[in-house]
Amino acid sequence: MENTNPGNPSLDFPQDFRCPISMELMKDPVTISTGVTYERKNIEKWFHIYKKKTCPATMQNIETLEITPNHTLKRLIVAWLDSQADHQNPISRPTPSAQHDELVAILNKMDFTPFKVSSLRKLRLIVETGDEMMEDFKKSGGVEILVKIIVQILVENYDFATLRACEEALGVLQQVPFSDDDELILERLMKPDCMKSMALILQRGSSEARLCAISIFQKMSKADYQWNYVAQDQGIDFFKSLLETASDGICNKTISCALELLIQILEASKKSRLKAIEAGAICTLIELLPDSNRSRCEKILQLIKLLCECADGRLAFIEHGLGIAAVSKKMMNVSNGATRIRVKILWLISSFHPTERVLEEMLVCGAVKKLVALLNVGGGGGQGTTKDRVVKILKLHGGSWRRYPCFPGELKNYLGLGNDS
């Protein structure tokens, strides 16, 4: 019932029935302390998700976040909808030609329409109808228009409507396929302002908007984007945003995509690894590891390994009190891949930082015991390079560990360590 005139969505219901945030027909109107009425879910999102203490319409500071149902307005809206029911005409499926005309009309009016959120939602429905409309969208300069909307979030003291428009624009942009051949699209997305805007959405956007931003970054990564530029232009804030997204626990899909994106970036750019370390990646990843499921565990371990291949990463790892314990936990109970990565991390740490504290911590946390157990395990976890690396670790540091009662005596001869004098 919201769109009684599909050809002109901005005129299909009275202005007073619109939520000032979404510009859509209100279903559950509520009034805040300034006297302005909003759709309940929109104003609650403004207060509780975006942590704002202002009135979106007037930008007045407010002291109370209480909301009051506006029953009178709700009755008026229901009555108006009922009066329109008799005048409804069946909505036929628009032809491709009509969709093209509507697409062009929406794009042409996008710069000056006050109803950007509604227009962007309509635009998304059109581009999702098929490849033909998607190509029309790209050829009509749609990406450039979306980028203009996205960068508006960089304006100081932007309002909630600007943020919602940015989120909706990302939702449309996320639908657009592109590759190395789409040089103009990549050029527009790689501009510093656009990158900063999408990074800002990772901090302040909704879960859906963050997922859209990450999806776009992943497409850019597959298109061979040079992530060194991100490390240089965006600094550590970009990585802080990704790490916060990976640890917020709100949406499993968003967390998984954030970890995958971090892997893609860090594998492609050593400069990015240094920025991620500076952003606190080691600390965040170690604290995420113990309670992660199999898939997430493997991704986190891969990231820790990449970071520990840098001197700064190894230093950050050993400075964290739970690093060795977290990596040693469930060494053989997740997957062969996870076991292989855990051994590589312990090899890097014990080879470059064989201090008494590190070696003792490996023994106390059970890492040595599990390394010994791997020598007797068949399958991927105990074969090939991994098993060779385990032997090297034990031979390299067995002289320190053999003094402890928990170090197996029979292993001393196997490793050629001899007997205690």
LOBA-425862 format. One record per residue (C-alpha): residue in one letter; x, y, z; residue number from 1. Coordinates in steps of 0.1 Angstrom, whole numbers, plus 5000, padded with zeros to 4 digits. Layout:
N
  rest     u     v     w   nr
     A     X     Y     Z  NUM
...
This chain:
421
  rest     u     v     w   nr
     M  5000  5000  5000    1
     E  5030  5023  5004    2
     N  5033  5030  4966    3
     T  4999  5037  4951    4
     N  5015  5054  4922    5
     P  5045  5033  4911    6
     G  5053  5058  4883    7
     N  5059  5086  4907    8
     P  5068  5073  4942    9
     S  5075  5107  4956   10
     L  5038  5118  4953   11
     D  5018  5087  4964   12
     F  5010  5098  5000   13
     P  5007  5130  5020   14
     Q  5039  5147  5032   15
     D  5027  5146  5068   16
     F  5026  5108  5066   17
     R  5063  5105  5057   18
     C  5090  5096  5082   19
     P  5115  5125  5081   20
     I  5143  5100  5081   21
     S  5134  5075  5054   22
     M  5108  5097  5036   23
     E  5086  5066  5035   24
     L  5050  5061  5047   25
     M  5050  5055  5085   26
     K  5035  5023  5098   27
     D  5043  5028  5135   28
     P  5046  5066  5141   29
     V  5061  5077  5174   30
     T  5069  5112  5187   31
     I  5101  5123  5205   32
     S  5106  5152  5229   33
     T  5110  5178  5202   34
     G  5075  5171  5190   35
     V  5086  5156  5156   36
     T  5071  5122  5146   37
     Y  5092  5094  5131   38
     E  5088  5057  5121   39
     R  5096  5038  5153   40
     K  5123  5016  5138   41
     N  5141  5045  5122   42
     I  5143  5067  5153   43
     E  5153  5038  5175   44
     K  5181  5030  5150   45
     W  5192  5067  5152   46
     F  5192  5067  5190   47
     H  5205  5032  5198   48
     I  5226  5020  5168   49
     Y  5241  5053  5158   50
     K  5242  5066  5194   51
     K  5228  5101  5184   52
     K  5213  5124  5210   53
     T  5198  5149  5185   54
     C  5165  5153  5166   55
     P  5172  5142  5130   56
     A  5148  5167  5115   57
     T  5158  5198  5136   58
     M  5193  5187  5148   59
     Q  5183  5200  5183   60
     N  5201  5183  5212   61
     I  5177  5163  5233   62
     E  5180  5151  5269   63
     T  5156  5122  5269   64
     L  5153  5094  5244   65
     E  5118  5086  5253   66
     I  5093  5080  5224   67
     T  5055  5082  5225   68
     P  5032  5064  5201   69
     N  5013  5088  5179   70
     H  4979  5070  5178   71
     T  4961  5099  5161   72
     L  4985  5100  5132   73
     K  4984  5062  5128   74
     R  4946  5063  5126   75
     L  4948  5090  5100   76
     I  4972  5070  5079   77
     V  4951  5038  5082   78
     A  4920  5058  5072   79
     W  4938  5073  5042   80
     L  4950  5039  5031   81
     D  4915  5025  5033   82
     S  4902  5054  5012   83
     Q  4928  5046  4985   84
     A  4920  5009  4983   85
     D  4891  5014  4960   86
     H  4912  5034  4936   87
     Q  4940  5009  4932   88
     N  4947  4996  4897   89
     P  4965  4963  4891   90
     I  5002  4969  4886   91
     S  5014  4952  4855   92
     R  5050  4942  4850   93
     P  5069  4971  4833   94
     T  5085  4964  4799   95
     P  5122  4967  4795   96
     S  5117  5000  4776   97
     A  5096  5014  4805   98
     Q  5122  5002  4830   99
     H  5150  5019  4810  100
     D  5131  5052  4810  101
     E  5124  5049  4847  102
     L  5161  5042  4853  103
     V  5172  5072  4834  104
     A  5146  5094  4851  105
     I  5157  5083  4885  106
     L  5194  5089  4877  107
     N  5187  5124  4862  108
     K  5168  5135  4893  109
     M  5191  5120  4919  110
     D  5212  5151  4925  111
     F  5183  5173  4936  112
     T  5156  5150  4948  113
     P  5149  5153  4986  114
     F  5138  5116  4986  115
     K  5171  5100  4978  116
     V  5165  5069  5000  117
     S  5133  5061  4982  118
     S  5148  5067  4948  119
     L  5178  5045  4956  120
     R  5156  5017  4967  121
     K  5136  5019  4935  122
     L  5169  5020  4916  123
     R  5181  4989  4933  124
     L  5150  4970  4923  125
     I  5155  4980  4887  126
     V  5192  4970  4885  127
     E  5184  4937  4901  128
     T  5159  4927  4873  129
     G  5187  4915  4850  130
     D  5219  4920  4831  131
     E  5203  4943  4806  132
     M  5192  4969  4832  133
     M  5226  4965  4849  134
     E  5244  4974  4817  135
     D  5220  5003  4812  136
     F  5228  5015  4847  137
     K  5266  5014  4841  138
     K  5264  5031  4807  139
     S  5241  5058  4821  140
     G  5267  5069  4846  141
     G  5251  5052  4875  142
     V  5283  5044  4894  143
     E  5295  5080  4892  144
     I  5261  5092  4907  145
     L  5263  5067  4935  146
     V  5299  5077  4944  147
     K  5287  5113  4946  148
     I  5261  5102  4972  149
     I  5285  5080  4991  150
     V  5312  5108  4996  151
     Q  5285  5131  5011  152
     I  5291  5113  5044  153
     L  5325  5131  5046  154
     V  5307  5164  5051  155
     E  5311  5176  5087  156
     N  5279  5174  5108  157
     Y  5262  5152  5082  158
     D  5226  5143  5091  159
     F  5209  5109  5094  160
     A  5193  5113  5059  161
     T  5228  5116  5044  162
     L  5239  5085  5062  163
     R  5209  5065  5051  164
     A  5214  5077  5015  165
     C  5250  5066  5016  166
     E  5240  5032  5030  167
     E  5214  5027  5002  168
     A  5238  5038  4976  169
     L  5263  5012  4988  170
     G  5234  4986  4986  171
     V  5230  4995  4949  172
     L  5267  4996  4942  173
     Q  5272  4962  4958  174
     Q  5250  4947  4931  175
     V  5272  4960  4903  176
     P  5297  4935  4889  177
     F  5330  4948  4878  178
     S  5365  4934  4869  179
     D  5399  4946  4856  180
     D  5382  4956  4823  181
     D  5359  4982  4841  182
     E  5387  5007  4845  183
     L  5364  5037  4848  184
     I  5344  5021  4876  185
     L  5376  5011  4895  186
     E  5390  5046  4890  187
     R  5360  5061  4907  188
     L  5359  5037  4935  189
     M  5396  5040  4942  190
     K  5395  5078  4947  191
     P  5405  5087  4983  192
     D  5372  5103  4992  193
     C  5353  5072  4981  194
     M  5376  5049  5000  195
     K  5374  5071  5031  196
     S  5336  5071  5029  197
     M  5333  5033  5027  198
     A  5358  5030  5056  199
     L  5336  5053  5076  200
     I  5306  5031  5069  201
     L  5325  5002  5084  202
     Q  5326  5023  5117  203
     R  5292  5039  5117  204
     G  5269  5020  5092  205
     S  5244  4994  5098  206
     S  5254  4957  5097  207
     E  5239  4954  5062  208
     A  5257  4986  5050  209
     R  5290  4973  5064  210
     L  5286  4940  5046  211
     C  5280  4959  5013  212
     A  5311  4980  5018  213
     I  5332  4949  5025  214
     S  5317  4932  4995  215
     I  5328  4961  4973  216
     F  5363  4961  4988  217
     Q  5365  4923  4980  218
     K  5355  4930  4944  219
     M  5382  4956  4942  220
     S  5407  4931  4956  221
     K  5398  4905  4930  222
     A  5403  4933  4904  223
     D  5440  4935  4915  224
     Y  5436  4967  4935  225
     Q  5470  4979  4948  226
     W  5463  4978  4986  227
     N  5496  4996  4993  228
     Y  5477  5028  4985  229
     V  5452  5020  5012  230
     A  5480  5016  5037  231
     Q  5494  5049  5026  232
     D  5463  5070  5021  233
     Q  5439  5056  5048  234
     G  5464  5048  5075  235
     I  5455  5026  5104  236
     D  5419  5039  5106  237
     F  5409  5016  5077  238
     F  5423  4985  5095  239
     K  5408  4995  5128  240
     S  5374  4997  5111  241
     L  5378  4962  5096  242
     L  5390  4948  5129  243
     E  5360  4963  5147  244
     T  5337  4948  5121  245
     A  5354  4914  5125  246
     S  5349  4915  5163  247
     D  5315  4931  5168  248
     G  5297  4897  5169  249
     I  5265  4911  5153  250
     C  5265  4893  5119  251
     N  5284  4861  5112  252
     K  5284  4867  5075  253
     T  5299  4902  5079  254
     I  5325  4890  5103  255
     S  5335  4862  5079  256
     C  5337  4886  5049  257
     A  5358  4911  5070  258
     L  5383  4884  5079  259
     E  5385  4872  5042  260
     L  5391  4908  5031  261
     L  5419  4913  5056  262
     I  5435  4881  5044  263
     Q  5433  4893  5008  264
     I  5448  4927  5017  265
     L  5476  4914  5039  266
     E  5486  4887  5014  267
     A  5489  4914  4987  268
     S  5507  4941  5006  269
     K  5535  4940  5033  270
     K  5530  4977  5040  271
     S  5494  4969  5049  272
     R  5506  4943  5074  273
     L  5525  4969  5093  274
     K  5495  4992  5094  275
     A  5473  4964  5106  276
     I  5498  4956  5134  277
     E  5498  4993  5143  278
     A  5460  4992  5144  279
     G  5461  4964  5170  280
     A  5454  4935  5148  281
     I  5474  4909  5168  282
     C  5456  4917  5200  283
     T  5422  4916  5184  284
     L  5428  4884  5166  285
     I  5443  4866  5196  286
     E  5412  4875  5217  287
     L  5389  4863  5189  288
     L  5406  4830  5185  289
     P  5396  4809  5215  290
     D  5358  4811  5209  291
     S  5358  4810  5171  292
     N  5343  4782  5151  293
     R  5363  4761  5126  294
     S  5359  4784  5096  295
     R  5366  4816  5115  296
     C  5395  4799  5134  297
     E  5413  4791  5102  298
     K  5409  4826  5089  299
     I  5421  4842  5122  300
     L  5451  4818  5123  301
     Q  5460  4827  5087  302
     L  5460  4864  5096  303
     I  5481  4859  5127  304
     K  5506  4839  5106  305
     L  5508  4867  5080  306
     L  5514  4892  5107  307
     C  5540  4871  5125  308
     E  5560  4870  5093  309
     C  5569  4906  5102  310
     A  5592  4914  5130  311
     D  5567  4939  5145  312
     G  5540  4913  5144  313
     R  5561  4887  5162  314
     L  5569  4913  5189  315
     A  5533  4922  5193  316
     F  5524  4885  5196  317
     I  5549  4877  5224  318
     E  5539  4908  5243  319
     H  5503  4896  5244  320
     G  5500  4874  5275  321
     L  5476  4849  5258  322
     G  5492  4846  5224  323
     I  5509  4812  5228  324
     A  5481  4798  5249  325
     A  5455  4808  5223  326
     V  5474  4793  5194  327
     S  5482  4761  5213  328
     K  5446  4755  5223  329
     K  5429  4728  5203  330
     M  5460  4724  5181  331
     M  5448  4690  5167  332
     N  5410  4694  5171  333
     V  5400  4719  5144  334
     S  5414  4709  5111  335
     N  5447  4698  5094  336
     G  5449  4733  5079  337
     A  5445  4750  5112  338
     T  5472  4726  5128  339
     R  5496  4734  5100  340
     I  5492  4772  5106  341
     R  5495  4769  5143  342
     V  5528  4750  5140  343
     K  5541  4777  5116  344
     I  5532  4804  5141  345
     L  5550  4786  5169  346
     W  5580  4780  5146  347
     L  5582  4817  5138  348
     I  5579  4828  5174  349
     S  5603  4802  5189  350
     S  5629  4808  5161  351
     F  5630  4845  5163  352
     H  5623  4850  5200  353
     P  5637  4819  5218  354
     T  5637  4837  5252  355
     E  5634  4818  5284  356
     R  5599  4833  5290  357
     V  5587  4823  5255  358
     L  5600  4788  5258  359
     E  5586  4783  5293  360
     E  5553  4796  5282  361
     M  5552  4771  5254  362
     L  5558  4743  5279  363
     V  5533  4755  5305  364
     C  5506  4762  5279  365
     G  5509  4726  5265  366
     A  5523  4737  5232  367
     V  5553  4714  5236  368
     K  5532  4684  5246  369
     K  5510  4689  5215  370
     L  5540  4692  5192  371
     V  5553  4659  5206  372
     A  5519  4643  5200  373
     L  5520  4655  5164  374
     L  5550  4633  5157  375
     N  5528  4603  5163  376
     V  5498  4615  5144  377
     G  5490  4604  5108  378
     G  5472  4625  5082  379
     G  5477  4660  5071  380
     G  5484  4674  5106  381
     G  5515  4653  5111  382
     Q  5529  4648  5076  383
     G  5555  4665  5054  384
     T  5565  4701  5061  385
     T  5545  4704  5093  386
     K  5561  4673  5109  387
     D  5596  4685  5098  388
     R  5589  4718  5114  389
     V  5578  4702  5146  390
     V  5611  4682  5147  391
     K  5631  4713  5141  392
     I  5613  4732  5170  393
     L  5619  4703  5194  394
     K  5655  4698  5184  395
     L  5662  4736  5186  396
     H  5647  4740  5220  397
     G  5647  4705  5235  398
     G  5679  4713  5254  399
     S  5659  4739  5274  400
     W  5628  4718  5278  401
     R  5644  4685  5288  402
     R  5650  4698  5323  403
     Y  5613  4697  5330  404
     P  5597  4664  5341  405
     C  5569  4667  5316  406
     F  5593  4665  5286  407
     P  5592  4628  5275  408
     G  5625  4610  5282  409
     E  5623  4587  5252  410
     L  5621  4618  5230  411
     K  5655  4629  5241  412
     N  5672  4599  5223  413
     Y  5649  4603  5192  414
     L  5660  4639  5189  415
     G  5696  4631  5197  416
     L  5696  4652  5229  417
     G  5713  4626  5251  418
     N  5707  4621  5288  419
     D  5708  4647  5316  420
     S  5742  4648  5333  421
